[in-house]
Amino acid sequence: MALPQEMQQHTYAIMNRVEDEHWWFVGRRLILEEFLRSLDPNSQIPNPKFLDVGCGTGANLEMLSQFGTAEGVDVSDDALEFCRRKGLNVHKGLAEELPFPDETFDVVTALDVVEHLDDDVAGLKEMFRVLKKGGKTLVFVPAFMWLWGVQDDVSNHRIRYTRKQIVERLQEAGFTIERATYANWTFFAPILAGRTLMRITGIKPESENNVNVSALNGLFGKLFGAERFWLRHFDFPFGVSIVITASK
């Protein structure tokens, strides 16, 4: 399966409401934009074709559209409806059975998606299949099982990876790894503390995406996004997430 159909429906409504402003989504997109520029898909290919696997409600797909022609695929009718309302080009399909011919896209992304899959290697192999020879992939996944939190449960995650684990899965799927680094070390300590406190007290929000930090939201987004400048020069040894670039 791809993004699980049993995923709680309200999650997409929350995501659609907050992903344009919530510090996590804003900061993550700033980091992802930096990695996309490093892939430099426009250097040899005019108007490269992008596929966002597990496109959700479309904010990342809108970002990808700045770099070329972007299409999305998701298993959720609710998520796809949010995308279509924004005028985005999306398709229904499973990550493990992508509805596209071989070697269709120049860049394929999976941004907080692979951790949802029952068979993550099968999904990565499909990404490899639809990617053109010489094409690039950008993958973003959560790190460390001991950082498991409410959002992992709400989103029906199967795993949080170590860098070694996700690299090995990408290599098994056929990819050549170009870079793999942890990200979001800025909020590593407070997120670990908060999730540990929730486990101890049993007090949990409906969704961590729905936690109200409006007074500090803009600041948090800028702090998280500022990691992109550090990531230009070196890899982080730990973090809440992992970013990987790889090629076919």
Sequence and secondary structure as in RCSB ss.txt:
>XXXX:A:sequence
MALPQEMQQHTYAIMNRVEDEHWWFVGRRLILEEFLRSLDPNSQIPNPKFLDVGCGTGANLEMLSQFGTAEGVDV
SDDALEFCRRKGLNVHKGLAEELPFPDETFDVVTALDVVEHLDDDVAGLKEMFRVLKKGGKTLVFVPAFMWLWGV
QDDVSNHRIRYTRKQIVERLQEAGFTIERATYANWTFFAPILAGRTLMRITGIKPESENNVNVSALNGLFGKLFG
AERFWLRHFDFPFGVSIVITASK
>XXXX:A:secstr
  S TTS THHHHHHHHHTTT HHHHHHHHHHHHHHHHH TTTTSSS EEEEET TTSHHHHHHTTTSEEEEEES
 HHHHHHHHHTT  EEE BTTB SS TT EEEEEEES GGG SSHHHHHHHHHHHEEEEEEEEEEEEB GGG  H
HHHHTT    B HHHHHHHHHHTT EEEEEEEE  TTHHHHHHHHHHHHHH    S GGG   TTTHHHHHHHHH
THHHHHTT  BS  SEEEEEEE 
